[in-house]
Amino acid sequence: MRIALFSEVDWPMVSGVGVTRVRLVDGLQARGHEVRVYSASYALPDGEAERPEAHRSPSIPLFLYPDVQWAFPRLRDVMDDAVRFRPDVIHVATEFSMGLAGLKVARQLRVPLIASAHTDYERYAGRYGMEWLLRWGWRYLRWFYGQAGRVLCPSRIYEEHLHRRGILHTGVWGRGVDPREFGPRFRSEAYRASLGLEPDDLLVSYIGRLAREKNLDLLVDGWQELRARHPRARLLLVGRGPLEEELRRSGIPGVHVPGLMRGAALAAAYASSDVFAFPSTTETFGNSLLEAMASGLPCLVAASGGVLEFARHGENAWLVAPNRRGALLEGLGRLLDDAALRRALSHGALVTAASRGWDVIYDRLLQDYEMVIARRRGARAA
């Protein structure tokens, strides 16, 4: 199968969408499929070459979220490239300029179209004071998704959210985790020592986007209160995003902001922690939470959004009321104080992660591709 993927958010930007895109391409290519990715332009990391499947369009930083590039696709260039690629299906993974380019290519080439919804725009709008956009935004999204043969959601919870907004032709394209990449065996005492930790000291980690919508203010603001009870504990905030420099400059005692980590370093950051804190309420799935579970971490989780697809209170995570500083600190304090609870949640987390391999997820996605292709062939025959 030949698959053309259109997305503004793309590698090397680090986000759930960007990481999912890279894994999707690698997974499809490993199964013998050909993929071409049409995306915005991003600066490449030092020493890394461009991915061969990428076709980049000119772009500028998005004014509200500079890490995201807003693309200005040259439609003729994109169309010419797509004609040469000859896709069997077009997958649009974002809903704006690159997504619109994907719609136009699908119409021109008469290729079936599938869309995936990754972002809870309602919750993001609330975080950035833009609730006034929602009425117009949903009218646009209903039109946009209406062009696709199917709209894929990361979780059944977000699928139900789309149903309530009148988008009904949906399916679920879930997320998995690779046990070869994350696991307790990557725990590193040398890594912990580099943070000034003794063997019995506790390390709390958040790993993900360092951005306003992740609710990090609740976690960071209350950290000094927690440290009064656990003076040797450390808080690690791993990732990249608009808040990175602000967090680094804050100089809060016991808080480390090492920046972006990949590969073996990322696996060690997860596995070397004692608790994973995930206060975000804007997730449509929660990739980093599943990676933390695969690393054997007891996880403190805000009980909101797509994480509820797989996070179960007292079984594989400790759920707390969302957007409440007191509930977050009480739950985190409970985990820091109770080693037996941490061990029980760690066991449950590993069981959950082991049940969410990628093979079944790719099988279902390919079935969705084949379904929209078969529908288009049936319509042509009719």
Secondary structure, 3 states (H helix, E strand, C coil): CEEEEEECCCCCCCCHHHHHHHHHHHHHHHCCCEEEEEEECCCCCCCCCCCCCEEEECEEEECCEEEEEEECCCHHHHHHHHHHHCCCEEEECCCCHHHHHHHHHHHHHCCCEEEECCCCHHHHHHHCCCHHHHHHHHHHHHHHHHCCCCEEECCHHHHHHHHHCCCCCEEECCCCCCCCCCCHHHCCHHHHHHCCCCCCCCEEEEECCCCHHHCHHHHHHCHHHHHHHCCCCEEEEECCCCCHHHHHHHCCCCEEEEECCCHHHHHHHHHCCCEEEECCCCCCCCHHHHHHHHCCCCEEEECCHHHHHCCCECCCEEEECCCCHHHHHHHHHHHHHCHHHHHHHHHHHHHHHHCCCHHHHHHHHHHHHHHHHHHHHHHHHC
